[in-house]
Amino acid sequence: MRNAGAEVFSCAVCGARLSVPVREVRPPAEDEAWTPLDSPVDPCPPRMAPGSFARDPEPGRIAWGPAPKRWRAPRAGHGPGVDLLLSPGDLVGTTKIRGRWGGCCGPGGHEGPNLACAGCGAEVGLWTGDCYTWLEVVLNGRLVSRSPAV
């Protein structure tokens, strides 16, 4: 089976798929991931390798705001403080939130969550990739569920 051991993330509000199949790995240490300021000539690689995800080693660093009204219980999500790191290329089924994509060279993440579920509009993630940030996607652990890839 091609995707044995891989998982996919979905919106815990409406069930829409949010990622391609990914495998859990340890998060990279801070000194293993770099930003464009470290090497302004080279493009910044994503903090997470394609096809992988990790639990955010800095839980609570993102203020997510309240959950959508139609979201009932955290049974499908991971719960507060269990945010998930992915490579931007592993996302599917998300849209940019207008007005929250600001930064000088890419999205800085200062305006709050900037990725919404394309199915229901729930604010499911934050994409950063400015010149002083890691290139990463952080999914809100309360609003995503994970299941085995089929």
C-alpha positions as CSV (number, residue, x, y, z in Angstrom):
1,M,0.0,0.0,0.0
2,R,1.5,3.3,-1.2
3,N,0.4,5.5,1.7
4,A,0.9,3.0,4.6
5,G,1.5,5.0,7.7
6,A,0.6,8.3,6.1
7,E,-2.2,10.5,7.4
8,V,-4.3,13.3,6.0
9,F,-5.7,16.4,7.8
10,S,-9.3,17.5,7.4
11,C,-11.4,20.4,8.6
12,A,-13.0,19.4,11.9
13,V,-15.9,21.7,11.2
14,C,-17.1,20.4,7.8
15,G,-14.8,17.4,7.0
16,A,-13.1,18.9,3.9
17,R,-9.6,17.6,3.2
18,L,-6.8,20.1,4.0
19,S,-3.6,18.1,3.2
20,V,-2.1,15.5,1.0
21,P,-0.9,12.3,2.8
22,V,1.9,13.2,5.3
23,R,3.9,11.3,7.9
24,E,4.7,12.5,11.4
25,V,8.3,13.4,12.1
26,R,10.1,15.2,14.9
27,P,10.0,19.0,14.4
28,P,13.3,20.5,13.2
29,A,15.3,22.3,15.9
30,E,15.3,26.1,15.6
31,D,18.9,26.1,14.3
32,E,18.0,23.5,11.6
33,A,15.5,25.8,9.9
34,W,16.5,29.0,8.4
35,T,14.9,32.2,7.0
36,P,15.9,34.1,3.8
37,L,17.7,36.6,6.0
38,D,20.2,33.8,6.7
39,S,21.0,33.7,3.0
40,P,19.4,36.4,1.0
41,V,20.5,34.9,-2.3
42,D,19.1,31.4,-1.9
43,P,15.3,30.7,-1.7
44,C,14.1,29.7,1.7
45,P,13.2,26.1,1.9
46,P,10.1,25.1,3.9
47,R,10.7,24.4,7.6
48,M,9.1,21.0,7.2
49,A,10.1,18.7,4.4
50,P,7.4,17.9,1.8
51,G,5.3,14.9,2.9
52,S,5.9,15.4,6.6
53,F,4.3,17.1,9.6
54,A,5.2,17.7,13.2
55,R,3.5,18.9,16.4
56,D,4.5,22.6,16.9
57,P,7.2,22.7,19.5
58,E,6.0,26.1,20.6
59,P,2.4,25.5,21.6
60,G,0.3,28.6,22.1
61,R,2.5,30.9,20.1
62,I,-0.4,31.7,17.8
63,A,-3.6,33.4,19.0
64,W,-6.3,31.6,17.0
65,G,-9.4,33.3,18.3
66,P,-12.8,31.7,18.9
67,A,-13.9,28.5,17.2
68,P,-16.7,28.8,14.6
69,K,-20.2,28.7,16.0
70,R,-21.1,25.5,14.1
71,W,-18.1,23.7,15.6
72,R,-19.3,21.6,18.5
73,A,-16.7,19.7,20.4
74,P,-12.9,19.1,20.3
75,R,-13.4,15.3,19.8
76,A,-12.3,15.5,16.1
77,G,-9.6,18.0,16.7
78,H,-6.3,17.7,18.6
79,G,-7.3,20.2,21.3
80,P,-5.8,23.6,22.3
81,G,-2.0,23.8,22.2
82,V,-1.5,21.0,19.7
83,D,-0.9,22.9,16.5
84,L,0.6,21.1,13.5
85,L,3.5,22.2,11.2
86,L,3.4,21.3,7.5
87,S,5.1,22.3,4.3
88,P,3.0,24.8,2.3
89,G,3.1,22.4,-0.7
90,D,1.2,19.8,1.3
91,L,-1.9,21.9,1.6
92,V,-5.1,21.3,-0.3
93,G,-8.6,22.7,0.2
94,T,-7.6,26.1,1.7
95,T,-8.0,29.6,0.6
96,K,-6.1,32.8,1.6
97,I,-8.0,35.1,3.9
98,R,-8.1,38.6,2.4
99,G,-6.4,41.3,4.3
100,R,-4.2,39.0,6.4
101,W,-1.5,38.2,3.9
102,G,0.7,41.2,4.7
103,G,4.4,41.3,5.0
104,C,7.3,42.9,3.0
105,C,8.4,39.8,1.1
106,G,5.7,37.3,1.9
107,P,3.0,36.6,4.5
108,G,4.3,37.6,8.0
109,G,1.5,36.2,10.0
110,H,0.9,39.3,12.1
111,E,-2.8,39.7,11.2
112,G,-3.7,36.3,12.6
113,P,-4.8,33.2,10.8
114,N,-4.6,33.7,7.0
115,L,-5.8,30.3,5.7
116,A,-9.4,29.3,5.6
117,C,-11.1,25.9,4.8
118,A,-12.4,26.2,1.2
119,G,-15.4,24.1,2.3
120,C,-16.8,26.2,5.1
121,G,-14.5,29.2,5.7
122,A,-13.2,28.1,9.2
123,E,-9.9,29.8,9.9
124,V,-7.8,26.7,10.0
125,G,-4.2,27.9,9.6
126,L,-1.4,30.4,9.3
127,W,1.1,30.5,6.5
128,T,4.3,32.5,7.1
129,G,7.0,33.1,4.6
130,D,8.3,36.6,5.0
131,C,12.0,37.4,4.8
132,Y,12.4,37.1,8.6
133,T,10.2,34.1,9.3
134,W,10.3,30.4,8.5
135,L,8.4,29.2,5.5
136,E,5.8,27.1,7.2
137,V,2.1,26.4,7.6
138,V,0.7,25.9,11.1
139,L,-2.7,24.3,11.3
140,N,-5.0,25.0,14.2
141,G,-5.1,21.8,16.2
142,R,-8.6,22.5,17.5
143,L,-10.0,22.8,14.0
144,V,-8.3,19.9,12.1
145,S,-8.7,16.2,12.4
146,R,-6.4,13.6,11.1
147,S,-7.1,10.2,9.7
148,P,-5.2,7.4,7.9
149,A,-4.5,8.1,4.2
150,V,-6.3,5.7,1.9
